[in-house]
Amino acid sequence: MIDLSELKALDPFLQPTAFLQYLYRVAVQRALPLHNIAAHLPPAPSIASGGRTLVLGAGKAAAAMAQAVEALWPQDALLSGLVVTRYHHIPARPSGLKQRIEVVEAAHPLPDAAGLAAAERIIALTAGLTQNDLVLCLISGGGSALLTLPAEGLTLEDKQRINQALLNSGANIAEINCVRKHLSRIKGGRLARACFPARVVTLAISDVPGDDPATIASGPSVADTTTCADALSILKRYNIALPAAVTDLLVRGVLETPKPADPLFVGHQVHLIATPQQSLEAAAACARAVGIAAYILSDEMEGESREVGKVQAALARAVANKGQPFQRPCIILSGGETTVTLRSQPPGAAPGRGGRAGEFCLGLAQALQGQPGVYALAADTDGIDGVEDNAGAWVEPATLSRALALGMKIDTYLDRNDAYGYFAALGDLITTGPTFTNVNDFRALLVL
């Protein structure tokens, strides 16, 4: 994993931003499906018993996960299935690798008709499964939007409106996915119910704080502990309206999800094949290999992106100026999923562009105030920050002064949630394209 020759060529004191980008690439590489899935694959069903393997899945890494299964599964075993991934998230197929699992594309973060059609087909494929069959569920972040099958009384347009409202509200991912599970006919363990009586093995790449499989992609194949009452409380907290008939179904518990005690989950297995912590540890090992002390704050940070940025700026300033709580040089790493609450804009004003990573960098740069010796990077490990074409951005001591020289005040960009516009003008966006995995946000602060 660690190429010492390349690392030594990237002296962090001489090329700090290049060094940070290398650590980001290492973190992403650690989470790629082909590097992680083999150890968790179950034995193929016996051909003599008539058993077959059906692969179903959804998420930004679903296509790469499907290719990994195709490469590792016995060539003489019965293997078929369907997974759905985000548009432009299908990696190039290795030469000679036969396709046995169909891959379709759909929209993210808002669901579209393609995702609806894919979910309907996935449910249809479960018809006729027997106890001799095996279902491999390949689940990764983004699956909630990609696998959409509205509950009774809801249309696709309703789901799009509700999803957009949740994304704009500042709700955390557990809250958002609690609502999604109860407004779906496939999420929250309902896919597992459709697969009964087949044995189900879920292989998941975590993109959520705490690595709860029931939250990853809204847990289509695992039991759910949240309730209709929880969903109603979240909708009320963020002032999000539902059609009256659907609210009534929630109140009466008609839309309740399968719970852990349900016999349908007996014999099911869940394996996390890649997690944010593993990727942070890989980056930390790289830093230590070239003599830079590395500290992992947490792999499950939540909160407003800009505020998390301000808190981490205070930490970096304390290290730089007081040598506490860490001695420099050091690198401070963190992961998790922060949120961005969109600010209201004057009528006719152009909306800002950007995602969680960029907004973190704005808050960080504003609070650092050009602190000497502090460099930072924040990027989403799926390669897409929000809905833009960048993975994230970086910050250096000259960020604010360079922006002011261009007539750009950082407060203005924060007020309109326009991290993309700010860092694009500086040439400080990180652009990788889709990475075909997703273990959420990666943040690194280098204090020299």
C-alpha positions as CSV (number, residue, x, y, z in Angstrom):
1,M,0.0,0.0,0.0
2,I,2.8,2.4,0.9
3,D,5.3,3.3,-1.9
4,L,8.2,4.8,0.1
5,S,10.0,5.9,-3.0
6,E,7.1,8.0,-4.1
7,L,6.5,9.3,-0.6
8,K,10.1,10.4,-0.2
9,A,9.8,12.3,-3.4
10,L,6.9,14.2,-1.9
11,D,8.7,16.0,0.9
12,P,5.8,17.4,3.0
13,F,7.9,20.5,3.9
14,L,8.5,21.4,0.3
15,Q,5.3,20.0,-1.3
16,P,2.7,20.1,1.4
17,T,-0.4,20.1,-0.8
18,A,1.0,17.3,-3.1
19,F,1.7,15.3,0.1
20,L,-1.9,15.8,1.3
21,Q,-3.3,14.7,-2.0
22,Y,-1.1,11.6,-1.9
23,L,-2.6,10.7,1.5
24,Y,-6.0,11.1,0.1
25,R,-5.3,8.7,-2.8
26,V,-4.0,6.2,-0.3
27,A,-7.2,6.5,1.7
28,V,-9.3,5.9,-1.4
29,Q,-7.2,3.0,-2.5
30,R,-7.6,1.3,0.8
31,A,-11.4,1.3,0.3
32,L,-11.5,-0.1,-3.3
33,P,-13.7,-3.2,-3.5
34,L,-11.3,-5.6,-5.2
35,H,-8.8,-5.1,-2.3
36,N,-11.3,-6.0,0.3
37,I,-14.1,-8.3,-0.8
38,A,-12.3,-11.7,-1.2
39,A,-12.1,-12.3,2.5
40,H,-15.8,-11.9,3.0
41,L,-17.3,-14.0,0.2
42,P,-19.2,-17.0,1.3
43,P,-19.0,-20.4,-0.5
44,A,-21.0,-20.7,-3.6
45,P,-24.2,-22.8,-3.3
46,S,-23.9,-26.4,-4.4
47,I,-24.8,-26.9,-8.1
48,A,-26.1,-30.4,-7.1
49,S,-28.7,-28.8,-4.9
50,G,-29.8,-26.6,-7.7
51,G,-28.7,-23.5,-5.7
52,R,-27.9,-20.3,-7.5
53,T,-26.3,-17.0,-6.5
54,L,-28.2,-13.8,-7.2
55,V,-26.3,-10.5,-6.8
56,L,-28.4,-7.4,-6.0
57,G,-27.0,-4.1,-5.0
58,A,-26.9,-0.3,-5.0
59,G,-24.5,2.5,-4.4
60,K,-21.7,4.5,-5.8
61,A,-19.4,1.5,-5.5
62,A,-21.9,-1.1,-6.7
63,A,-20.4,-1.6,-10.2
64,A,-16.9,-2.0,-8.8
65,M,-18.2,-4.4,-6.2
66,A,-20.0,-6.4,-8.9
67,Q,-16.8,-6.6,-11.0
68,A,-14.9,-7.8,-7.9
69,V,-17.4,-10.6,-7.3
70,E,-17.3,-11.6,-11.0
71,A,-13.5,-11.8,-10.8
72,L,-13.5,-13.9,-7.6
73,W,-16.6,-16.1,-8.0
74,P,-16.2,-19.7,-9.3
75,Q,-16.6,-19.6,-13.1
76,D,-18.7,-22.7,-13.1
77,A,-21.2,-21.5,-10.4
78,L,-24.6,-20.1,-11.3
79,L,-24.2,-16.3,-10.9
80,S,-26.5,-13.5,-12.1
81,G,-28.0,-10.3,-10.8
82,L,-28.5,-6.6,-11.1
83,V,-26.9,-3.6,-9.4
84,V,-27.6,0.1,-9.8
85,T,-24.9,2.8,-9.5
86,R,-24.6,6.5,-10.1
87,Y,-24.3,7.9,-13.6
88,H,-20.7,7.7,-14.8
89,H,-19.7,5.4,-11.9
90,I,-19.0,2.2,-13.9
91,P,-15.2,1.4,-14.0
92,A,-13.6,0.1,-17.1
93,R,-14.0,-3.7,-17.3
94,P,-10.7,-5.6,-17.0
95,S,-9.8,-7.4,-20.2
96,G,-11.1,-11.0,-20.2
97,L,-13.5,-10.5,-17.3
98,K,-16.9,-11.9,-18.4
99,Q,-19.9,-9.8,-17.3
100,R,-22.4,-11.9,-15.3
101,I,-24.0,-9.2,-13.3
102,E,-26.0,-6.4,-15.0
103,V,-25.2,-2.8,-14.1
104,V,-27.6,0.1,-14.6
105,E,-27.1,3.8,-13.8
106,A,-29.4,6.2,-12.1
107,A,-29.4,9.7,-10.4
108,H,-27.9,10.8,-7.1
109,P,-28.5,12.6,-4.8
110,L,-32.1,13.0,-6.0
111,P,-33.8,9.8,-7.3
112,D,-35.0,9.6,-10.9
113,A,-37.1,7.3,-13.1
114,A,-34.1,5.1,-13.9
115,G,-33.6,4.4,-10.2
116,L,-37.2,3.6,-9.8
117,A,-37.1,1.1,-12.7
118,A,-34.0,-0.5,-11.3
119,A,-35.6,-1.0,-7.9
120,E,-38.7,-2.5,-9.5
121,R,-36.5,-4.9,-11.4
122,I,-34.5,-5.9,-8.4
123,I,-37.6,-6.8,-6.4
124,A,-38.9,-8.8,-9.4
125,L,-35.6,-10.8,-9.5
126,T,-36.3,-12.1,-6.0
127,A,-39.4,-14.0,-7.2
128,G,-39.0,-17.8,-6.9
129,L,-35.9,-17.8,-4.6
130,T,-35.6,-20.9,-2.5
131,Q,-33.7,-21.9,0.6
132,N,-31.0,-23.4,-1.6
133,D,-30.2,-20.0,-3.1
134,L,-27.8,-17.4,-2.0
135,V,-28.3,-13.6,-2.4
136,L,-25.3,-11.4,-2.2
137,C,-26.3,-7.8,-1.5
138,L,-23.6,-5.3,-2.5
139,I,-24.4,-2.1,-0.6
140,S,-22.5,1.2,-0.6
141,G,-23.1,4.9,0.0
142,G,-25.5,6.6,-2.4
143,G,-27.8,3.5,-2.5
144,S,-30.6,5.4,-0.8
145,A,-31.2,7.7,-3.7
146,L,-30.3,5.1,-6.4
147,L,-32.7,2.4,-5.0
148,T,-36.0,4.2,-4.9
149,L,-39.4,2.5,-4.6
150,P,-41.9,4.9,-3.1
151,A,-44.3,3.7,-0.3
152,E,-48.0,3.5,-0.9
153,G,-49.4,6.9,-1.5
154,L,-46.2,8.5,-2.7
155,T,-45.0,9.3,-6.2
156,L,-41.5,9.6,-7.5
157,E,-42.0,13.4,-7.6
158,D,-43.0,13.2,-3.9
159,K,-39.8,11.3,-3.1
160,Q,-37.7,13.9,-5.0
161,R,-39.3,16.8,-3.1
162,I,-38.9,15.1,0.3
163,N,-35.3,14.1,-0.4
164,Q,-34.4,17.6,-1.5
165,A,-36.0,19.0,1.6
166,L,-34.1,16.6,3.8
167,L,-30.8,17.4,2.1
168,N,-31.3,21.1,2.5
169,S,-32.5,20.9,6.1
170,G,-29.2,20.1,7.9
171,A,-30.5,16.8,9.1
172,N,-27.7,14.2,9.6
173,I,-27.5,11.0,7.6
174,A,-29.1,8.8,10.2
175,E,-32.1,11.1,10.4
176,I,-32.4,11.3,6.6
177,N,-32.2,7.6,6.1
178,C,-34.7,6.9,8.9
179,V,-37.3,8.8,6.9
180,R,-36.2,7.2,3.6
181,K,-36.6,3.7,5.1
182,H,-40.2,4.3,6.2
183,L,-41.2,5.9,2.9
184,S,-39.9,3.0,0.8
185,R,-41.0,-0.5,-0.4
186,I,-37.4,-1.7,-0.6
187,K,-35.3,0.0,2.1
188,G,-35.1,-0.8,5.8
189,G,-34.9,-4.5,5.4
190,R,-37.7,-4.9,2.9
191,L,-35.3,-6.2,0.2
192,A,-34.4,-9.0,2.6
193,R,-38.0,-9.8,3.2
194,A,-38.5,-10.1,-0.6
195,C,-35.5,-12.5,-0.8
196,F,-37.0,-14.9,1.9
197,P,-36.4,-17.9,2.2
198,A,-33.0,-17.6,0.5
199,R,-29.9,-17.0,2.6
200,V,-28.7,-13.4,2.4
201,V,-25.1,-12.2,2.8
202,T,-24.7,-8.4,2.8
203,L,-21.3,-6.9,1.8
204,A,-21.2,-3.2,2.6
205,I,-18.8,-0.3,2.2
206,S,-19.5,2.1,5.1
207,D,-20.0,5.8,4.4
208,V,-21.9,6.6,7.6
209,P,-20.7,7.6,11.1
210,G,-20.6,4.6,13.3
211,D,-20.7,2.1,10.4
212,D,-24.2,1.0,11.2
213,P,-25.2,-1.4,8.3
214,A,-28.9,-0.4,8.8
215,T,-28.0,3.2,7.9
216,I,-25.7,2.5,4.9
217,A,-27.9,3.1,1.8
218,S,-30.9,2.9,4.2
219,G,-30.2,-0.8,5.0
220,P,-32.3,-2.5,2.3
221,S,-31.1,-6.0,3.3
222,V,-30.7,-5.6,7.1
223,A,-33.1,-5.3,10.1
224,D,-34.1,-1.8,11.1
225,T,-34.4,-0.5,14.7
226,T,-36.0,2.9,13.9
227,T,-39.7,3.3,13.9
228,C,-42.5,5.2,12.1
229,A,-42.7,7.4,15.2
230,D,-39.0,8.3,14.7
231,A,-39.6,9.2,11.1
232,L,-42.6,11.4,12.0
233,S,-40.5,13.2,14.7
234,I,-37.7,13.9,12.2
235,L,-40.2,15.2,9.6
236,K,-41.7,17.5,12.2
237,R,-38.3,18.7,13.5
238,Y,-37.3,19.9,10.0
239,N,-40.8,21.0,9.0
240,I,-41.1,18.7,6.0
241,A,-44.6,18.0,4.9
242,L,-46.0,14.7,3.5
243,P,-49.3,13.9,1.8
244,A,-52.0,13.5,4.5
245,A,-52.7,9.9,3.6
246,V,-49.0,9.0,4.0
247,T,-48.8,10.8,7.3
248,D,-51.7,8.7,8.5
249,L,-50.0,5.5,7.4
250,L,-47.0,6.5,9.5
251,V,-49.1,7.4,12.5
252,R,-50.9,4.0,12.3
253,G,-47.6,2.1,11.9
254,V,-48.6,0.7,8.6
255,L,-45.2,1.6,7.1
256,E,-43.2,-0.1,9.8
257,T,-39.9,-1.8,8.8
258,P,-38.8,-5.4,9.6
259,K,-37.2,-5.6,13.0
260,P,-34.2,-7.6,14.3
261,A,-36.4,-10.2,15.9
262,D,-38.1,-11.1,12.6
263,P,-37.4,-14.7,11.7
264,L,-36.7,-13.7,8.1
265,F,-33.2,-12.5,9.3
266,V,-32.2,-15.9,10.7
267,G,-29.0,-17.1,9.1
268,H,-28.3,-13.7,7.4
269,Q,-24.8,-12.3,7.5
270,V,-23.5,-8.7,7.2
271,H,-19.8,-7.9,6.5
272,L,-18.3,-4.4,6.3
273,I,-15.6,-4.8,3.7
274,A,-14.3,-1.2,3.9
275,T,-14.7,1.5,6.5
276,P,-13.7,5.1,7.0
277,Q,-11.4,4.2,9.9
278,Q,-9.4,1.8,7.8
279,S,-8.8,4.5,5.2
280,L,-7.7,7.0,7.9
281,E,-5.3,4.4,9.3
282,A,-3.8,3.8,5.9
283,A,-3.2,7.6,5.5
284,A,-1.7,7.8,9.0
285,A,0.7,5.0,8.3
286,C,1.9,6.8,5.2
287,A,2.6,10.0,7.2
288,R,4.4,8.1,9.9
289,A,6.5,6.3,7.3
290,V,8.2,9.6,6.4
291,G,8.5,10.8,10.0
292,I,5.3,12.9,10.4
293,A,3.4,12.1,13.5
294,A,-0.2,11.3,12.7
295,Y,-3.4,11.6,14.8
296,I,-6.9,10.4,14.0
297,L,-9.5,12.6,15.7
298,S,-12.5,10.5,14.7
299,D,-13.9,8.6,11.8
300,E,-17.5,9.7,12.6
301,M,-17.6,13.5,12.9
302,E,-20.9,15.2,12.2
303,G,-22.2,18.7,12.4
304,E,-22.3,21.8,10.2
305,S,-19.3,21.6,7.8
306,R,-18.3,25.2,8.3
307,E,-18.4,24.8,12.1
308,V,-16.4,21.6,12.0
309,G,-13.9,23.6,9.9
310,K,-13.7,26.3,12.5
311,V,-13.2,23.9,15.4
312,Q,-10.4,22.1,13.5
313,A,-8.8,25.5,12.7
314,A,-8.6,26.3,16.4
315,L,-6.9,22.9,17.0
316,A,-4.4,23.5,14.2
317,R,-3.6,27.0,15.5
318,A,-3.0,25.6,19.0
319,V,-0.6,23.1,17.6
320,A,1.2,25.7,15.5
321,N,1.5,28.3,18.2
322,K,1.5,26.5,21.5
323,G,2.6,22.9,20.7
324,Q,-0.5,21.5,22.2
325,P,-2.2,19.1,22.2
326,F,0.3,17.8,19.6
327,Q,3.8,18.7,18.7
328,R,4.5,19.8,15.1
329,P,5.2,18.6,12.5
330,C,2.1,16.5,12.5
331,I,-0.9,15.6,10.5
332,I,-4.4,15.6,12.0
333,L,-6.9,13.3,10.2
334,S,-10.7,12.9,10.5
335,G,-13.6,11.4,8.7
336,G,-17.4,11.2,9.0
337,E,-20.3,13.0,7.3
338,T,-20.9,16.6,8.0
339,T,-23.9,18.6,6.7
340,V,-24.5,21.8,4.9
341,T,-27.6,23.9,5.7
342,L,-28.3,26.1,2.7
343,R,-28.7,29.8,3.5
344,S,-31.6,31.7,2.1
345,Q,-30.6,34.0,-0.8
346,P,-32.1,37.2,-2.1
347,P,-34.7,36.8,-4.9
348,G,-33.0,36.3,-8.2
349,A,-29.6,35.6,-6.7
350,A,-27.6,32.8,-8.3
351,P,-27.3,29.7,-6.0
352,G,-23.9,28.8,-4.7
353,R,-22.2,25.6,-5.7
354,G,-20.3,23.1,-3.6
355,G,-20.5,20.3,-1.1
356,R,-19.5,19.3,2.4
357,A,-15.8,19.2,1.8
358,G,-15.6,22.6,0.2
359,E,-17.7,24.2,2.9
360,F,-15.5,22.7,5.5
361,C,-12.5,24.3,3.7
362,L,-14.2,27.7,3.7
363,G,-14.9,27.6,7.4
364,L,-11.4,26.3,8.1
365,A,-9.7,29.0,5.9
366,Q,-11.9,31.8,7.5
367,A,-10.9,30.7,11.0
368,L,-7.2,30.0,10.3
369,Q,-6.7,33.6,9.0
370,G,-3.6,32.7,7.1
371,Q,-1.9,30.8,10.0
372,P,1.7,30.1,8.9
373,G,2.6,26.4,8.5
374,V,-0.9,25.0,8.3
375,Y,-2.1,23.2,5.1
376,A,-5.3,21.3,4.7
377,L,-7.3,19.1,2.4
378,A,-10.9,17.9,2.5
379,A,-12.4,15.7,-0.1
380,D,-15.1,13.1,-0.5
381,T,-13.7,9.6,-1.1
382,D,-16.2,9.0,-3.9
383,G,-14.6,11.7,-5.9
384,I,-17.7,13.9,-6.0
385,D,-18.3,16.7,-3.5
386,G,-22.0,17.2,-3.5
387,V,-23.2,17.3,-7.1
388,E,-20.1,19.1,-8.6
389,D,-17.2,17.7,-10.6
390,N,-14.6,18.0,-7.8
391,A,-13.8,15.8,-4.9
392,G,-12.9,18.7,-2.6
393,A,-10.4,21.5,-2.1
394,W,-7.3,22.4,-0.2
395,V,-6.3,25.3,2.0
396,E,-2.8,26.9,2.5
397,P,-1.6,29.9,4.5
398,A,-1.9,32.2,1.4
399,T,-5.5,31.2,0.6
400,L,-7.2,34.3,2.0
401,S,-4.6,36.8,0.7
402,R,-4.7,35.2,-2.8
403,A,-8.5,35.5,-2.8
404,L,-8.5,39.1,-1.6
405,A,-6.1,39.9,-4.5
406,L,-8.9,38.7,-6.8
407,G,-11.5,40.8,-5.0
408,M,-13.0,37.8,-3.3
409,K,-14.1,38.0,0.4
410,I,-14.6,34.6,2.0
411,D,-17.6,35.8,4.1
412,T,-19.5,36.4,0.9
413,Y,-18.9,32.9,-0.4
414,L,-19.8,31.4,2.9
415,D,-23.1,33.4,3.0
416,R,-24.1,31.8,-0.3
417,N,-22.7,28.4,0.2
418,D,-20.4,28.8,-2.8
419,A,-17.2,26.8,-1.9
420,Y,-16.9,25.7,-5.5
421,G,-16.8,29.2,-6.9
422,Y,-14.2,30.3,-4.3
423,F,-11.7,27.5,-4.7
424,A,-12.2,27.2,-8.5
425,A,-11.1,30.8,-8.9
426,L,-8.0,30.0,-6.8
427,G,-7.2,26.8,-8.8
428,D,-7.4,24.9,-5.5
429,L,-10.1,22.3,-6.3
430,I,-9.2,18.6,-6.1
431,T,-10.6,16.8,-9.2
432,T,-10.3,13.1,-9.4
433,G,-13.5,11.9,-11.2
434,P,-15.4,9.0,-9.7
435,T,-13.3,6.7,-7.5
436,F,-15.7,3.7,-7.5
437,T,-15.8,3.5,-3.7
438,N,-17.2,5.6,-0.9
439,V,-16.1,5.8,2.7
440,N,-17.2,9.3,3.2
441,D,-15.3,12.5,4.0
442,F,-11.5,12.6,4.3
443,R,-10.0,15.5,6.0
444,A,-6.3,16.1,6.7
445,L,-4.5,19.1,8.4
446,L,-0.7,19.3,8.1
447,V,1.0,21.5,10.7
448,L,4.6,22.2,9.9
